[in-house]
Amino acid sequence: MDLRIFKDKQEVAEQFSAYFVEQTKGKEAFHVALSGGSTPKIVFDVLAEKFAGQVDWSKVHFYWGDERCVPPTDDESNYKMTVEHLFSKIEVPQENINRILGEKDPNPEAMRYANLLEIDLDRVEEVPQFDLVILGMGDDGHTASIFPHEIELWDSEDHCVVATHPESGQKRVSLNGKVINTSKEVAFLVTGASKAEKVEAVIEKTEGFEQYPASLVQPTSGNLVWFLDEEAASKLNQNPS
Ligand code: 6PG
């Protein structure tokens, strides 16, 4: 397992940005699924402000691992967050941005987005293959929008599924486990002390780890990288610090 532990959120953002630049190098087309929530904000800020000149954005095609079923103008929107912290600061062709239409009816939208992935991306045994899927993890061990109370959605045959946030009841559209694990590379971006318990459970497979969807992230390629800050890694036995 490729565990990369850095001092703080700023250093994680810089190291992840350098990694992202490396990943895009020499690619004629690079298809990436972004994570949402709050952790990516500082990463996108640093990527845009310090590394933008090192990426040919005309070759990078953006998708999302999940989206909240809200309009793109809503503060809960992962698309809105990404516009504010990344797209508004870089020269990326609009046609390279493939957002999940959070304002639409979730079920037909999940089917539409799955169809888009099946057309746009190469496929491995009929499963769309990203070059990189970026994932976060919730304090409850969820990833993308696959939550512990709906962990069976991970094995859904539908490449995009409709999920429900356990507390708010908010609907989400999310990639399924097959699409995530078919990606050439998967990178977790996880920071903050509130994640430490689940990071330990998922990485060190402590008791009950199977109930956390993040533990099901095992890309067939074997290419899984964890970007952690020391707070998130604080309970790991293998944490050098
Ligand atoms: C989302 C995400 C979700 C996120 C985790 C962590 O839309 O919420 O994609 O999987 O990565 O909830 O969220 P934070 O980064 O806000 O802790």
Residues whose N, C-alpha, C, O or C-beta is under 5 A from the ligand:
A	BS01	6PG	S35 G36 G37 S38 T39 D66 L135 G136 M137 G138 T143 A144 S145
